[in-house]
């Protein structure tokens, strides 16, 4: 079980492709945290301005992971298992 922020909107129960995409994003460190768009001015951000939308399908998810890999969060469960 993974805890995700309130902005996470789950796919329907029978949407297997949607759940596969969610698993893929989480496994790669994207737990629906805010990510700012590449190339935008970070000094002029407002609270809800400039956020990158999360992908809607697997093709977009693969591109998203490559483009925003520096924003991926570490898997804290695997880190604590090693300690």
N, C-alpha and C positions, 0 to 999 in steps of 0.2 A: 504494500500500500504506500502510495506517495502522497504527500501533502502538497497541494498546489494553491496558488493565490486565487482570490475571488474573481479575477478576470478570466480564469479558465472556464470555457464553456464546453462541456463534454458533447461528443457526437451521440447520436441515438444508440440505443442498446444493440440494434441489429446492423449498425454501420461498421462493418469489420475493417474496411479500408480506412475509415476515419480513426478507429482505435489503433490500427497499425501505425498510422502517421503520428499519433500522439505518443505512442511508445517509442518510436524512432526519435522524435524530438527530445523526449525525456532522457533516453539512453545517451544522447549526444550532448546533454548538459543544458538543454533549453526547457526550463520549468515554468514557462510563461511569465518570466520576469520582464520588466520594461527594458526594451532595447531601443536606442535612439538610431534614427536613420543615418546611414553613412553619407557624408558630404554635406550635411546640414550644419548650420551654425549652432554650436552647442551653447554659446553665450546668450542667445536670445530665446532659449527654451522657456516655455511656461509649463505649468504643472502637467498638462495633457497634450502639449504640442510636441510634434516631432517623433512620436513613437512609431516604431516599425510594426506593421500588422503581421500577425503570425500567419503562416501558410495555411492554405485551404485543401491542398492535396499533396501527394507524395513527391511529385516532380518539384513543386514549389518548396517543399521541406528540404529536399536535397540541396537546392540552390541556396536556401536560407542558411543552412548549416555551414556551407562553404563561405558565404558572404559575411556571416556574423560569428565565426568560430572564436574570435577573441572574447566574445561575451558569454561563452558557454560556462556554466557553473560546474565546479567539481562535484563528483558523487561523494558526499560526505559519509555515506554508509560504508563504501568500500575503503575509504581512508581510515575510518575508525576500526574496521576489521583488521587492518594491517598493524595497528598500534598495539 
